[in-house]
Each structure stands twice: as structure tokens, then as C-alpha cells.
Amino acid sequence: MNVIDQEGRTALHYAAAEGDSDKIKVLLAEGLDPSLPDADGFTPLHFAAQGGSGRVVRALAEAGVALEAENKHGNSPLFVAVMSYRGESNSAVEALRSLGADPDHANRYGRSPRQSAFLIANYDVARFFKDQA
């Protein structure tokens, strides 16, 4: 079921990157593994977080994925969402936080999503974390 390309990705990784929650549900129903990391340790949840899709984040969470899964740098999906945020929507950040993702989960360099939001002057997300504290 889990056909993997040369980068270690399945159709689920690509559907998550595209923000296609309907396709995610179909692929999950077909039995694809939502926790399978690619060659860099990115799970489909990392791709959903990077794309900013709260709907895809929630669909993957319903399938039981680990919210604190780490890529090869130790970055959680919430960390990826914070670093990828470009001002359109906080939906991935909001979804991950409402599901219980830890804003203080540090990567292997000692940086957490909360710290990173402040460090990169991502004030919208930093304000969100302050309000959630």
C-alpha cells in the first residue's frame, strides 16, 4: 500500500503538502501509514503543518499520528508550522495547539516553536502563544 518514492515519500505526504483533506481521508481509508517519515524524517503531518492546512492536520490527528514527531533536525510539526507561517492563516498552528502540540518542545538545537516565533519576529504566532499560555 505504501508506495515510496526516492525521497521516501508516499501519496499521503504529497496530499498533505497539497492541503487536500479529501484525498487524505481516501488514502487513510486505503491503509496508508500516516506516521511514515520520509528520508528527512518529515511525516505527512510535517507537510500539512508546512502548508498551513488545519483541516489536513486534524484529519491526520484523527488517524492517530504523533503530534511531536521529529524530523532529522528534531523539529516537530508545530515548529515547522511556525517557521512556515507567512501571514495568511494560523490554521495549522491553531489546529496543532488545540490538539495538544507542545509549544515548548525543543528541537535538537534547543529551539522551541514558541521561542522561534519570537526570534523570527513572527508576531502573529508569538501573540497566539502568549494568549495560549
N, C-alpha and C positions, 0 to 999 in steps of 0.2 A: 504493500500500500504506500509506504513512504518512499517514493522515488526521489532520489537525492542527486542534485547536480554537482558539478565540480567544486562548487563553493560550499557544499554541504547543506544546501537549502532544498526544501520541499515546496510543493504548491502552496502549502499553508504559510510559509514565510512570505511568498510573493503576494498572496491575497491580503495578508496583514499589512504589508508595505503599501498596497494599493488602497487600504482602508475599506475593503469590500466585506462588510459583515455578513451579507447573504452568502457569499462564496465561502467564508469561514465556516458558517454553520453546515453547509453541504459537505465540505471537506472533513469536518469533525465527525459528521454522521457516517462518512465513508471509512472512518477509523484512523485518519492521520494523527500522528502523535503531536500534540500541541506544545510539548516540552522539549522537543528535539532541537538541540543547538546546531548552528551552522559551524563552519570551520573556525570562525572567530568567537564562538560562544554566544552569538545572538540567537535568541529564541524568537518565535513568531511574536511574542509579547513585546520584545525589544523593538521589532519593526513597527508594530502598532503604536507603541509609545513614540517612536521617532516620527511617524507620520501624523501624530496628534489625534488619532481616532479613538475617542472614548467608547464608541459603540463596539469597535473591534476589541478593545481592551476588556470590556465587560463580557463579550462573547467568549473570549479565551479564558477569562477568570472563571466563568461558569463551567468550563471544561476542566477546571482544577489545576491550572498552571501555577507555578510558584511565582509569587509577586516579587520576591527578592532574588530571582535567578540572576547569576552574574555572567557577563561576557568575559573575554580573556583579560580585560583590564579591571575586572571586579565591579563593573558598572551595572547597576540594577536597571530595570525598565524605567523606574521613576527618574533616575539620574539621566538616562537617555532622553526622556520626555522634557526635562528641564533644559538640557543642553540644546535640544532641537526646537524649542519654542521660538516662534518668530512673530508673535503678536496677534495671530488670527483668533485662536481659541485655546483655552486651557483645558479642553475636554479630556485629553489623555491624562494630564496631571490631576484634574479633579476626579476622574474615574479611579485612577490608581490610589489616590489618597482615601477616597470613600470606601474602597475595598480593603484598606488597611496597610498599604505600602508605607514603609518607614522612611520619612524624610531625612532621618539621621543615619541611615545605612551607608557607611563609608566604603568607598572602593579601595583597591589595593594601594592607592596613593594617599589615602587618608581623607579624601574629599567626599562629602555627602551631597545629596540633592539640595538640601536647604542651604548649605554653605556655598555651593556652586551658584545658586540663584543670586545670592548677594554678590559673589565675586565677579560674575559676568554682568552685573548691573541689570539683571532680568527682574525689574522691579514688580511687574505684574505677578509673576510667580512667587517672588520673595514676599510680597504682600499677602498672597494667598497662604503661604506657610505661616506667616505671622498670625493671620486670622485663625488658623487651624491649631495653633499652639495651645 
